[in-house]
Amino acid sequence: MAAIRDFDDFDCEADCETLNGAMKGMGTDEAEIITVIASRSNAQRQELKKQFAQMFGKDLVDELKSELGGNFEDSVVAMFHETVEFDAWVLHDAISGGGTDEKALLEILCTRSNQEIEAIREKYTELYENDLIGDIEGDCNGSFGRLLYSLAQAARNEGDDVCEDAAMEDAEALKEAGEDSWGTDESRFNVVLATRSQDQMINVFNAYQQISDKTIEEAIENEMSGDIQDAMLAIVKCARYKPSYFAEALYKSMKGAGTDDKTLIRIMVSRSEVDLEDIKQQFEHKYEQTLDQFIEEDISGDYRMLMLSICQGN
């Protein structure tokens, strides 16, 4: 369930006046900015961008960037991206520059539908004049690269038909490719985890546990390591229950010394209108502390105020 929805009493012109007033003169009224943007849906924020330019002859996002800074600025700018544009930007940022953000690549490609991935690929080409699949192939190699390449095809079976016989065949093939072999044939795991429907994967996981003394998660942890282990486990977790996967990712982004702000911002913004309420429930169930409390303790200032406002919704 979404935390942020269309604001019922939305008045685009009045909101633009408020935002302009918050940035006018000496100093910036960050609280006013948060009050507006954290309680408006993404579609309404897109209207604000157009109306602000019409009223004041200035680009709203550019004005906000000139007034804000740090993680607060990054969060605000992220909220003004259209949804598919944001995902395309995340993927481009993850594979450009001097390193690869494997977590970001996995998070997008493991959790979006075929239709969403196709839209992201189109937007990626429009924005960056490159092919997403080609960029992934050029940046990621080995079993991890092949899995991402498969996921980016947007060809996963999304039907709701399940077959227990086929699930048992897949489970036996996975056992043979992993714990029954000297070495691991990751390609067989790739075939099952990148192509089977969510419901069918659950049947495969159940069948695997019937013929082995391990869960599929334990088998992957025993047979693989590094990025490919993380990737396979991410797919399994998403198949079991996506909000639980995101709750764990949020917990890890704030646990320990330092905060993985990119991950925190990415999940809070991208899931705010999808399933953030479900993620919050899973977070409290898994970690016996609310997401709000964790944010309160981990980050500070206007950045914290905005993340809490997104968390609490409208």
C-alpha positions as CSV (number, residue, x, y, z in Angstrom):
1,M,0.0,0.0,0.0
2,A,1.2,3.5,-0.9
3,A,2.2,6.1,1.7
4,I,1.8,9.0,-0.7
5,R,-1.2,9.5,-2.9
6,D,-2.8,12.3,-4.9
7,F,-3.4,15.2,-2.5
8,D,-7.2,15.8,-2.5
9,D,-7.1,19.6,-2.1
10,F,-4.3,20.1,-4.6
11,D,-4.0,23.7,-5.8
12,C,-1.1,23.8,-8.2
13,E,-0.9,27.6,-8.4
14,A,-1.1,28.1,-4.6
15,D,1.6,25.4,-4.2
16,C,3.9,27.2,-6.7
17,E,3.4,30.5,-4.8
18,T,4.3,28.7,-1.6
19,L,7.5,27.2,-3.1
20,N,8.5,30.4,-4.6
21,G,8.0,32.2,-1.3
22,A,10.0,29.6,0.5
23,M,13.0,30.3,-1.7
24,K,12.6,34.1,-2.0
25,G,14.8,36.6,-0.2
26,M,17.4,35.8,2.4
27,G,17.4,32.2,3.5
28,T,15.2,29.3,2.6
29,D,12.1,27.9,4.4
30,E,12.9,24.2,4.1
31,A,9.9,23.3,6.2
32,E,7.5,24.9,3.7
33,I,9.2,23.0,0.9
34,I,8.9,19.7,2.7
35,T,5.2,20.4,3.6
36,V,4.4,20.8,-0.1
37,I,6.5,18.2,-1.9
38,A,6.2,15.3,0.6
39,S,2.4,15.4,0.5
40,R,1.9,15.6,-3.2
41,S,2.0,12.6,-5.6
42,N,4.6,12.3,-8.3
43,A,2.0,13.3,-10.9
44,Q,1.1,16.4,-9.0
45,R,4.8,17.3,-8.6
46,Q,5.1,17.1,-12.4
47,E,2.3,19.6,-12.7
48,L,4.1,21.9,-10.2
49,K,7.2,21.9,-12.4
50,K,5.2,23.0,-15.4
51,Q,3.1,25.6,-13.6
52,F,6.1,27.1,-11.8
53,A,7.9,27.6,-15.1
54,Q,4.8,29.2,-16.5
55,M,4.3,31.5,-13.5
56,F,7.8,32.6,-12.7
57,G,9.9,31.9,-15.8
58,K,12.2,29.7,-13.9
59,D,12.9,25.9,-13.7
60,L,11.6,24.7,-10.3
61,V,14.2,22.0,-9.9
62,D,17.0,24.3,-10.8
63,E,15.8,26.8,-8.2
64,L,15.5,24.1,-5.5
65,K,19.0,22.9,-6.3
66,S,20.4,26.4,-6.0
67,E,18.8,26.8,-2.5
68,L,19.4,23.3,-1.0
69,G,22.4,21.1,-0.5
70,G,23.7,17.6,0.4
71,N,21.4,14.7,0.9
72,F,18.4,16.9,1.4
73,E,18.9,18.4,-2.1
74,D,19.4,14.9,-3.6
75,S,16.1,13.7,-2.0
76,V,14.2,16.7,-3.2
77,V,15.5,16.4,-6.8
78,A,14.8,12.6,-6.8
79,M,11.2,13.4,-5.9
80,F,10.8,15.6,-9.0
81,H,11.9,12.9,-11.4
82,E,9.1,11.1,-13.2
83,T,9.0,7.5,-12.0
84,V,10.5,5.8,-15.1
85,E,13.0,8.7,-15.5
86,F,14.2,8.1,-12.0
87,D,14.7,4.4,-12.5
88,A,16.6,5.1,-15.7
89,W,18.7,7.7,-13.9
90,V,19.5,5.3,-11.1
91,L,20.6,2.6,-13.6
92,H,22.8,5.1,-15.5
93,D,24.4,6.4,-12.3
94,A,25.0,2.8,-11.2
95,I,27.0,1.9,-14.2
96,S,28.7,5.1,-15.2
97,G,31.8,6.6,-13.7
98,G,34.5,4.9,-11.8
99,G,32.6,1.9,-10.2
100,T,29.5,-0.1,-10.4
101,D,26.6,0.2,-7.8
102,E,25.6,-3.5,-7.9
103,K,22.9,-2.9,-5.2
104,A,21.1,-0.3,-7.3
105,L,21.2,-2.4,-10.5
106,L,19.8,-5.4,-8.6
107,E,17.1,-3.4,-6.8
108,I,15.7,-2.0,-10.1
109,L,16.0,-5.0,-12.3
110,C,14.8,-7.6,-9.7
111,T,11.7,-5.7,-8.6
112,R,10.2,-4.1,-11.7
113,S,7.7,-5.8,-14.1
114,N,8.4,-6.6,-17.7
115,Q,6.4,-3.5,-18.8
116,E,8.3,-1.3,-16.4
117,I,11.7,-2.6,-17.5
118,E,10.7,-2.0,-21.2
119,A,9.7,1.6,-20.3
120,I,13.0,2.1,-18.4
121,R,15.0,0.9,-21.4
122,E,13.2,3.3,-23.7
123,K,13.7,6.2,-21.3
124,Y,17.3,5.3,-20.8
125,T,18.0,5.5,-24.6
126,E,16.1,8.7,-24.8
127,L,18.1,10.3,-22.0
128,Y,21.5,8.9,-22.5
129,E,21.5,7.9,-26.2
130,N,22.8,4.5,-25.2
131,D,21.3,1.0,-25.0
132,L,20.8,-0.1,-21.4
133,I,21.4,-3.8,-22.2
134,G,24.6,-2.9,-24.0
135,D,25.8,-0.7,-21.1
136,I,25.1,-3.5,-18.7
137,E,27.0,-6.0,-20.9
138,G,29.9,-3.6,-21.1
139,D,30.1,-2.9,-17.4
140,C,29.2,-6.2,-15.6
141,N,30.8,-9.5,-16.4
142,G,30.7,-13.1,-15.3
143,S,27.7,-14.9,-13.9
144,F,26.5,-11.6,-12.3
145,G,26.6,-9.8,-15.7
146,R,24.8,-12.6,-17.4
147,L,22.0,-12.6,-14.8
148,L,21.5,-8.8,-15.1
149,Y,21.5,-9.2,-18.9
150,S,18.8,-11.8,-18.6
151,L,16.7,-9.6,-16.3
152,A,17.0,-6.6,-18.6
153,Q,15.4,-8.5,-21.4
154,A,12.0,-8.0,-19.7
155,A,10.9,-11.5,-20.7
156,R,10.0,-13.1,-17.4
157,N,6.9,-15.2,-17.4
158,E,4.3,-13.1,-15.6
159,G,1.4,-15.5,-15.9
160,D,-0.4,-16.9,-12.8
161,D,-0.4,-20.5,-14.0
162,V,1.8,-22.9,-11.9
163,C,2.9,-26.4,-12.6
164,E,4.1,-28.6,-9.7
165,D,5.7,-31.2,-12.0
166,A,7.7,-28.5,-13.8
167,A,8.6,-27.0,-10.4
168,M,10.0,-30.4,-9.3
169,E,12.0,-30.7,-12.5
170,D,13.5,-27.3,-11.9
171,A,14.3,-28.1,-8.3
172,E,16.1,-31.3,-9.3
173,A,18.0,-29.4,-12.0
174,L,19.1,-26.8,-9.4
175,K,20.2,-29.4,-6.9
176,E,22.2,-31.2,-9.6
177,A,23.7,-27.9,-10.7
178,G,24.7,-27.0,-7.1
179,E,25.0,-29.2,-4.1
180,D,25.2,-32.5,-6.1
181,S,28.1,-31.2,-8.3
182,W,31.7,-30.5,-7.9
183,G,31.5,-26.7,-8.5
184,T,28.3,-24.8,-9.4
185,D,26.6,-24.4,-12.7
186,E,25.2,-20.8,-12.2
187,S,23.6,-20.9,-15.6
188,R,21.0,-23.3,-14.5
189,F,20.1,-21.0,-11.5
190,N,20.0,-18.2,-14.1
191,V,17.5,-20.0,-16.2
192,V,15.1,-20.6,-13.3
193,L,15.4,-17.4,-11.4
194,A,15.4,-15.1,-14.4
195,T,12.5,-16.6,-16.4
196,R,10.0,-18.3,-14.1
197,S,7.0,-16.4,-12.8
198,Q,6.9,-15.3,-9.1
199,D,4.3,-17.9,-8.2
200,Q,6.2,-20.7,-10.1
201,M,9.4,-19.8,-8.3
202,I,7.7,-20.3,-4.9
203,N,6.7,-23.8,-6.1
204,V,10.3,-24.4,-7.2
205,F,11.6,-23.3,-3.8
206,N,9.1,-25.5,-2.0
207,A,10.1,-28.5,-4.2
208,Y,13.7,-27.9,-3.6
209,Q,13.3,-28.1,0.2
210,Q,11.4,-31.4,-0.3
211,I,14.3,-33.0,-2.0
212,S,17.1,-31.4,-0.1
213,D,17.9,-30.7,3.6
214,K,18.4,-27.1,2.7
215,T,16.2,-24.1,1.7
216,I,17.0,-22.5,-1.6
217,E,18.5,-19.6,0.2
218,E,20.9,-21.9,2.1
219,A,21.8,-23.7,-1.1
220,I,22.7,-20.3,-2.8
221,E,24.7,-19.2,0.2
222,N,26.6,-22.4,0.2
223,E,27.3,-22.6,-3.5
224,M,27.9,-19.0,-4.5
225,S,29.6,-15.9,-3.2
226,G,29.9,-12.2,-4.0
227,D,27.7,-10.3,-6.4
228,I,26.1,-13.4,-7.9
229,Q,25.1,-14.7,-4.5
230,D,23.6,-11.3,-3.6
231,A,21.7,-11.2,-7.0
232,M,20.3,-14.7,-6.6
233,L,19.2,-14.1,-3.1
234,A,17.6,-10.8,-4.0
235,I,15.4,-12.6,-6.6
236,V,14.4,-15.2,-4.1
237,K,13.5,-12.6,-1.5
238,C,11.5,-10.6,-4.0
239,A,9.6,-13.7,-5.1
240,R,8.8,-14.5,-1.5
241,Y,7.6,-11.0,-0.5
242,K,8.9,-7.8,-2.1
243,P,8.2,-5.5,0.9
244,S,10.3,-7.7,3.1
245,Y,13.2,-7.4,0.6
246,F,12.9,-3.6,0.7
247,A,12.6,-3.5,4.5
248,E,15.9,-5.4,4.8
249,A,17.6,-3.1,2.3
250,L,16.4,0.0,4.3
251,Y,17.7,-1.6,7.5
252,K,21.1,-2.3,6.1
253,S,21.3,1.2,4.6
254,M,21.1,2.7,8.1
255,K,22.6,0.0,10.3
256,G,26.1,0.4,11.7
257,A,28.6,3.2,11.1
258,G,27.5,5.6,8.4
259,T,24.4,5.6,6.2
260,D,24.1,4.4,2.6
261,D,22.2,7.5,1.7
262,K,21.8,6.6,-2.0
263,T,20.0,3.4,-1.1
264,L,17.8,5.1,1.6
265,I,16.8,7.9,-0.8
266,R,16.2,5.6,-3.7
267,I,13.9,3.2,-1.8
268,M,12.0,5.9,0.1
269,V,11.3,7.9,-3.1
270,S,10.6,5.0,-5.5
271,R,8.4,3.0,-3.1
272,S,6.5,5.9,-1.6
273,E,3.6,5.5,-4.0
274,V,3.8,1.7,-4.4
275,D,4.2,-0.3,-1.2
276,L,5.9,1.8,1.5
277,E,3.2,1.1,4.1
278,D,3.7,-2.6,3.6
279,I,7.5,-2.1,3.8
280,K,7.0,-0.2,7.1
281,Q,5.0,-3.1,8.5
282,Q,7.7,-5.6,7.5
283,F,10.4,-3.4,9.0
284,E,8.7,-3.3,12.4
285,H,8.0,-7.0,12.3
286,K,11.6,-7.9,11.4
287,Y,13.5,-5.4,13.5
288,E,11.1,-4.6,16.4
289,Q,11.5,-0.9,15.7
290,T,9.5,1.3,13.4
291,L,11.1,2.7,10.3
292,D,10.3,6.2,11.6
293,Q,12.3,5.5,14.8
294,F,15.2,4.2,12.8
295,I,15.3,7.3,10.5
296,E,15.0,9.5,13.6
297,E,18.1,7.9,15.1
298,D,20.2,7.6,12.0
299,I,20.0,10.9,10.1
300,S,19.5,14.6,11.0
301,G,18.4,18.0,9.8
302,D,16.1,18.8,6.9
303,Y,17.1,15.5,5.3
304,R,15.5,13.6,8.3
305,M,12.4,15.8,8.2
306,L,11.8,15.0,4.6
307,M,12.4,11.2,5.0
308,L,10.0,11.2,8.0
309,S,7.4,13.1,6.0
310,I,7.6,10.6,3.1
311,C,7.4,7.8,5.6
312,Q,4.3,9.2,7.3
313,G,2.7,10.0,3.9
314,N,-0.4,12.2,3.3
